[in-house]
Amino acid sequence: MIFCANPSAQFKTYQSEIEAAVLKVMRSNQYVLGEEVDYLEQEFANYIGVSHAIGVANGTDALELSMRALDIQPGDEVITVSHTAVATVAAIESLGAIPVLVDVEEDFYTLDPSKISEVISKKTKAVIAVHIYGQSANLEKISDFCIQNQLFLIEDVSQAHGAKWNGSRLGSIGDIATFSCYPTKNLGAIGDAGLVATKDSVLAKKVRMLREYGWENRYVSEFAGRNSRLDELQAAILRIKLRGLDRDNEKRRQIAKIYDESLSGLDLHLPKVRDGAEHVFHLYVLRCNFQQNLIEDLKNDGISLGIHYPLAVHQQNAYRNRVRTSSMKITDQLSNRVVSLPMYPELPLSDALKVSLVIRSWIESQ
Ligand SMILES: *Cc1c(COP(=O)(O)O)cnc(C)c1O
């Protein structure tokens, strides 16, 4: 079976280092927010090119605590996309803030900057740019709009650890940035974990306090926070994988290159790379008119394909008729058309080629 993602293959890549690091933590006397978390925060901040990183429990919390640090209040509006993980929108609602969802660019599947002005209101406080599938949203235009209209720019980098835009790492451009380290992400823990990155020392301090009950000094809350602490075990594992992240992302790009070359000329939309962007292919997503049949038939060949996502947020029972949206022309088409090909650093190039050839002959036989 060729899987779509394969976090256990990644464990094998780093197995001896991870086992040694895990044993060291277990034999220590500090299991939560200790020196592994401190080191990870410094190393990750250096890697992204910001002054501060804060470890939290998961990527959804990273978003929630970032918005709380920005002082986004119940009733405030936050603009983002519907074509994203539900987490992005769930985090907005966890504050009592109101998600306002806009359509995406047809070529890149990221927030369409021209739609922001259609939905902005007096209550709008922030825009969350989601760098979906591994490449940058249109930061040039989104960032200009935010500056002109005094909105905070939050980067949701949960699918694009290590990706760049105009030479800078994603997560170093907005006011604050959030990362999920769920096991299948480009930088994945062996369990849940998340990170926040920012250049702003005031925001960093607030997030740091919010993740532990608003404490500056132990047991004394300066404001109401909660528990979103990061484990030492996960931090130790993430430090090891962070050292290999650029190499792992390079392997993803090599796999993408094979797909690009061997699937060209077919009745498919292959991923496009934005000018100035360096893609890290969290997912390799193509668009076609035969999504379900292709996925069903390739299962019989031992190839597992994915859909990210089968429903946009505004199409889901939990949000339908409730969240405010602009027109969703592109987003509405995507759920029935997107197909994610197997993509993880350990995927042998020969398997990527096999997947392409099977897809090619399937399409040619239709
Ligand atoms: C995975 C993901 C999240 C949520 O992260 P969790 O760690 O699962 O809470 C948020 N946004 C995007 C775009 C994601 O892909």
The ligand as an SDF file (V2000), in Angstrom:
LIG
                    3D

 15 15  0  0  0  0  0  0  0  0999 V2000
   -3.4290   21.1760   11.0930 C   0  0  0  0  0  0  0  0  0  0  0  0
   -3.9140   22.5630   10.9450 C   0  0  0  0  0  0  0  0  0  0  0  0
   -4.3550   23.3390   12.0390 C   0  0  0  0  0  0  0  0  0  0  0  0
   -4.6230   22.7690   13.3960 C   0  0  0  0  0  0  0  0  0  0  0  0
   -3.6340   22.2050   14.0680 O   0  0  0  0  0  0  0  0  0  0  0  0
   -3.8800   21.1320   15.2350 P   0  0  0  0  0  0  0  0  0  0  0  0
   -2.4810   20.9240   15.7260 O   0  0  0  0  0  0  0  0  0  0  0  0
   -4.4950   19.9270   14.6370 O   0  0  0  0  0  0  0  0  0  0  0  0
   -4.7300   21.7870   16.2750 O   0  0  0  0  0  0  0  0  0  0  0  0
   -4.6780   24.6680   11.8190 C   0  0  0  0  0  0  0  0  0  0  0  0
   -4.6140   25.2060   10.5880 N   0  0  0  0  0  0  0  0  0  0  0  0
   -4.2330   24.4880    9.5140 C   0  0  0  0  0  0  0  0  0  0  0  0
   -4.1880   25.1530    8.1730 C   0  0  0  0  0  0  0  0  0  0  0  0
   -3.8910   23.1470    9.6510 C   0  0  0  0  0  0  0  0  0  0  0  0
   -3.5360   22.4430    8.5610 O   0  0  0  0  0  0  0  0  0  0  0  0
  1  2  1  0
  2  3  1  0
  2 14  2  0
  3  4  1  0
  3 10  2  0
  4  5  1  0
  5  6  1  0
  6  7  2  0
  6  8  1  0
  6  9  1  0
 10 11  1  0
 11 12  2  0
 12 13  1  0
 12 14  1  0
 14 15  1  0
M  END
$$$$
